[in-house]
Amino acid sequence: MWQGLFVRYGDVMTSLREAEHVSRRLFMVGGAGAALTTVAGCSWFEPPPPVISYLDPSSIDSVNSGTNLAAFRRGLAEQGFVEGDNVTIEYRYANGDADRLSELAKEAIAANPAVLVVDTSAAAHVVQALTRTMPIVFCQVNDAVESGEVANPERPEANVTGIADVNDLSPKRLRLLNALVPPTAKIGYLSNPNRRSYERELHEIQDEAERLKRRLVVLRAGNDTELAGAYAKLSGSGVGGVVVGSMRGLRGHPEKLVALIARRNIPAIYYNRDFVGVGGLMSYGPAFSEIYRMAGVYAGRLLKGARPADLPVLNPHSVELVINMKAAHVLGLIMPPEILAEATEVIG
């Protein structure tokens, strides 16, 4: 009898222990599930914001770098993206070094950003040679077809689109400078012959010089050595003023060219307001704040799922004439009222 009771008691205790073990396992599984549910609902598991890689051949210290980037961020904000909130921007600057630009391009692509934004044709060509799939937005190219970024600006092929410069402004620059230079003096035209649009732009300004009955001295400078040679030619040719065409290699260091021309104590008009900001006399060119704002809009649209082929290459509508009155005073120039009236901005 007692033996049977002990057996039954043992069976009951075993059953109780098994039930307790099962209950404990259920509690642990349930608790873990609740914990996972809590963690899953936590921000730790929210996907990170998309990344834009921003590649610039020049320097972060360029005169208008801050203004341009502010305009780019405004364009992004128009599409609902705010840096540090729902989008991250990684900046890379080559400081005018072509080899460094190539290294940074590879680094940017290896980081696999959602969108790659590149400044100027030089950077666009480098990244296009490295990727045909990553969405690319370019800005500040003279002519997207002529310089090779796209074949059809209305419907860009492959993975690239962007904002091109206004590319037919050299004749107007010559007309502006013509009013400041004695009629018997020659005017120099200094530009980079390595650009694809060079020959077309040269013919345009030569035609305008002929119309104005102004003798034109062509000065080619694709690198620092050629620039030194151009300056030597400038010094002994009776040039009374210089029209500076696109000199992309100097965009990160505009003060070098401004200082070089200042040694001749002659007026010059530049293609980019960066040169005026470091002491140049005047510039006539696209409103770069508009170019960068539009690039920001395009980057935002790509983040939302648009394809580069959906976004035609755009040209800015705004052109600006910027005049440095301090530089005019140093040169002993009296700026004609009609030029001052046309100026978008007068500084100094």
C-alpha positions in Angstrom: 0.0 0.0 0.0 2.6 2.5 1.1 4.7 1.5 -1.8 1.9 2.2 -4.2 1.3 5.6 -2.6 5.0 6.5 -2.9 4.9 5.5 -6.6 1.8 7.6 -7.2 3.3 10.5 -5.2 6.5 10.2 -7.3 4.5 10.2 -10.5 2.6 13.3 -9.4 5.9 15.2 -8.5 7.4 14.2 -11.8 4.4 15.5 -13.6 4.5 18.7 -11.6 8.2 19.2 -12.4 7.5 18.6 -16.1 4.6 21.0 -16.1 6.8 23.6 -14.3 9.5 23.1 -16.9 7.1 23.5 -19.8 5.6 26.6 -18.2 9.1 28.0 -17.7 9.9 27.4 -21.3 6.7 29.0 -22.5 7.4 32.0 -20.3 10.9 32.3 -21.7 9.7 32.0 -25.2 6.9 34.4 -24.7 9.2 36.9 -22.9 11.7 36.6 -25.7 9.0 37.2 -28.3 7.8 40.2 -26.3 11.4 41.5 -26.1 11.8 41.0 -29.9 8.6 42.8 -30.5 9.8 45.7 -28.4 13.2 45.8 -30.1 11.6 45.6 -33.5 9.4 48.5 -32.7 12.4 50.5 -31.5 14.3 53.0 -33.7 17.4 50.8 -33.6 15.9 48.8 -36.5 14.8 51.8 -38.6 16.7 51.8 -42.0 19.4 54.5 -42.2 18.7 57.5 -44.3 19.9 57.4 -48.0 23.3 58.7 -48.8 24.3 61.3 -51.4 28.0 61.4 -52.4 29.1 64.9 -53.5 32.3 65.0 -55.5 34.0 68.3 -56.4 37.3 68.7 -58.2 37.9 72.0 -56.5 38.3 73.0 -52.8 35.8 73.3 -49.9 37.5 76.7 -49.4 36.5 78.0 -52.8 35.0 81.5 -52.7 31.4 80.5 -53.3 31.5 76.9 -52.0 29.3 77.6 -49.0 26.7 79.5 -51.1 26.6 76.8 -53.7 26.1 74.1 -51.1 23.4 76.1 -49.4 21.6 76.3 -52.8 22.0 72.5 -53.3 20.5 71.9 -49.9 17.5 74.2 -50.7 16.8 72.1 -53.8 16.9 68.9 -51.8 14.5 70.5 -49.2 12.1 71.3 -52.0 11.8 67.5 -52.5 11.4 66.9 -48.8 15.0 65.9 -47.9 16.9 67.6 -45.1 20.6 66.8 -44.5 21.1 65.2 -41.1 17.4 64.4 -40.8 16.3 62.0 -43.6 19.4 62.2 -45.9 23.1 62.0 -45.4 25.6 63.9 -47.7 29.2 62.7 -47.9 31.5 65.5 -49.3 34.8 64.8 -51.2 37.0 67.6 -52.6 40.0 67.0 -54.9 41.5 70.5 -54.4 42.4 70.8 -58.1 44.4 67.6 -58.2 43.3 65.3 -61.1 44.9 62.2 -59.6 43.1 62.9 -56.3 39.9 63.3 -58.2 40.2 59.8 -59.6 40.9 58.3 -56.2 38.0 60.1 -54.6 35.7 59.0 -57.4 36.6 55.3 -56.8 36.1 55.8 -53.1 32.7 57.4 -53.6 31.4 54.7 -55.8 32.8 52.0 -53.5 30.6 53.5 -50.7 27.5 52.7 -52.9 25.5 55.9 -52.3 22.0 56.3 -53.5 22.9 59.2 -55.7 26.3 60.6 -56.9 26.5 64.4 -57.5 29.5 65.6 -59.5 30.7 69.1 -60.2 32.1 70.0 -63.7 32.7 67.8 -66.8 36.1 66.7 -65.4 34.4 64.9 -62.5 31.5 63.7 -64.6 33.9 62.0 -67.1 35.8 60.3 -64.3 32.7 58.7 -62.6 31.1 57.8 -65.9 34.1 55.7 -66.7 33.7 53.8 -63.4 30.0 53.2 -63.2 27.1 52.8 -65.7 24.5 52.0 -63.1 24.7 54.4 -60.2 22.5 57.5 -60.6 24.6 60.5 -61.3 23.7 64.2 -61.3 26.2 66.6 -62.9 26.4 70.4 -62.7 28.5 73.1 -64.3 29.2 71.5 -67.7 29.4 73.8 -70.7 27.4 71.6 -73.1 26.4 68.2 -72.0 26.2 66.8 -75.6 29.4 68.5 -76.8 31.4 67.6 -73.8 30.2 63.9 -73.9 28.0 63.6 -70.8 24.9 62.6 -72.7 23.9 62.0 -76.4 20.2 63.1 -76.0 19.7 65.9 -73.4 15.9 65.5 -73.6 16.1 61.9 -72.6 19.5 61.1 -71.1 20.6 57.5 -71.6 22.3 55.3 -69.1 22.6 56.6 -65.5 23.4 60.3 -65.8 21.6 63.7 -66.0 22.1 67.1 -64.6 22.4 70.9 -65.1 24.5 72.4 -67.9 25.9 75.9 -68.0 24.8 78.6 -70.5 27.5 78.0 -73.1 27.4 81.0 -75.5 28.5 83.9 -73.3 32.0 84.7 -74.6 30.7 87.2 -77.2 28.8 89.1 -74.6 31.9 89.1 -72.3 33.9 90.6 -75.2 31.2 93.3 -75.7 31.3 94.3 -72.0 35.1 94.5 -71.9 35.2 96.3 -75.2 33.6 99.3 -73.5 36.5 99.5 -71.0 39.5 99.1 -73.3 41.0 101.9 -75.6 39.9 101.3 -79.2 43.5 100.8 -80.5 44.4 98.1 -77.9 44.1 94.4 -78.5 42.0 92.1 -76.3 43.2 88.7 -75.3 41.1 85.6 -75.1 42.4 83.1 -72.6 40.8 79.7 -72.3 41.5 76.0 -72.0 41.9 74.4 -75.5 41.4 70.9 -74.1 37.6 71.4 -73.6 35.4 69.9 -76.4 33.5 73.2 -76.8 36.7 75.2 -77.2 36.8 75.5 -81.0 33.2 76.5 -81.2 33.5 79.1 -78.5 36.7 80.4 -80.1 35.0 80.9 -83.5 32.1 82.7 -81.8 34.3 85.2 -80.0 36.5 85.7 -83.1 33.3 86.6 -85.1 32.3 89.1 -82.4 35.8 90.7 -82.4 35.6 91.1 -86.2 32.1 92.7 -85.8 33.5 95.1 -83.2 36.6 95.7 -85.3 38.7 94.7 -82.3 42.0 92.8 -82.7 41.9 89.5 -80.7 45.0 87.7 -79.3 44.3 84.0 -78.6 45.9 82.7 -75.5 45.7 78.9 -74.9 46.2 77.5 -71.4 45.3 73.9 -70.6 47.7 73.6 -67.7 50.1 75.6 -65.5 53.0 75.5 -68.0 50.8 76.7 -70.8 49.4 79.4 -68.5 52.9 80.7 -67.9 53.5 80.8 -71.6 50.2 82.6 -72.2 51.2 85.2 -69.6 54.5 85.7 -71.4 52.7 86.3 -74.7 50.3 88.6 -72.9 53.1 90.7 -71.6 54.6 91.5 -75.0 51.6 91.8 -77.4 50.0 95.1 -76.6 46.9 93.6 -75.0 44.8 96.1 -73.1 42.3 93.6 -71.5 41.5 89.9 -71.2 38.4 87.8 -71.7 38.8 84.7 -69.6 37.0 81.7 -70.9 36.5 78.4 -69.0 39.6 77.5 -67.0 38.3 74.5 -65.0 41.7 73.6 -63.7 41.9 76.9 -61.9 38.4 76.9 -60.5 39.6 75.7 -57.1 42.2 78.5 -57.0 40.9 81.5 -58.9 43.2 83.8 -57.0 46.2 82.5 -59.0 44.8 83.7 -62.3 43.5 87.0 -60.8 47.0 87.7 -59.4 48.7 86.9 -62.7 46.5 89.3 -64.7 46.8 91.9 -62.0 50.6 92.1 -62.7 49.7 93.5 -66.1 47.4 96.1 -64.6 44.7 95.5 -67.2 41.0 94.8 -66.9 39.7 91.3 -67.3 36.2 89.7 -67.4 35.8 86.2 -66.1 33.3 83.4 -66.7 32.7 82.8 -63.0 32.0 85.1 -60.1 34.5 83.2 -57.9 37.2 85.3 -59.7 35.5 88.5 -58.7 35.3 87.4 -55.1 39.1 87.2 -54.9 39.8 90.6 -56.6 38.9 90.2 -60.2 37.2 93.1 -62.0 34.0 91.5 -63.3 32.4 88.3 -64.4 29.5 87.4 -66.6 28.1 83.9 -66.4 25.4 81.6 -65.1 23.9 82.2 -61.7 25.5 79.3 -59.9 23.1 79.4 -57.0 20.4 78.4 -59.5 22.5 75.6 -61.0 23.1 74.1 -57.6 19.5 74.5 -56.5 18.4 72.7 -59.6 21.0 69.9 -59.0 19.6 69.5 -55.5 16.0 69.1 -56.9 17.2 66.5 -59.3 19.1 64.6 -56.6 15.9 64.6 -54.5 13.8 63.3 -57.4 16.3 60.4 -57.9 16.1 59.6 -54.2 12.3 59.3 -54.7 12.8 56.7 -57.4 13.0 58.7 -60.6 15.5 57.4 -63.2 18.1 59.7 -64.9 16.4 59.0 -68.2 13.2 60.6 -66.8 15.0 63.9 -66.1 16.1 66.0 -69.1 19.3 68.0 -68.9 18.5 71.5 -67.9 20.1 74.9 -68.6 19.8 77.7 -66.0 17.7 80.6 -66.9 19.6 83.2 -64.8 22.8 84.9 -65.9 24.6 87.4 -63.7 27.0 90.2 -64.2 29.1 90.9 -61.1 31.3 94.0 -60.8 34.1 94.7 -58.3 34.3 98.5 -57.8 37.4 98.2 -55.7 39.2 96.5 -58.5 37.9 99.1 -61.0 39.3 101.9 -58.7 42.7 100.2 -58.6 42.8 100.0 -62.4 41.7 103.7 -62.6 38.5 102.7 -64.5 35.3 104.6 -64.6 32.6 102.0 -65.1 30.1 103.1 -67.8 26.6 103.7 -66.4 25.1 101.3 -68.9 27.2 98.5 -67.6 26.5 99.4 -64.0 22.8 99.4 -64.8 23.0 95.9 -66.2 24.9 94.5 -63.2 23.3 91.9 -61.1 25.6 92.7 -58.2 28.2 95.4 -57.5 30.7 94.7 -54.7 33.6 96.5 -53.2 
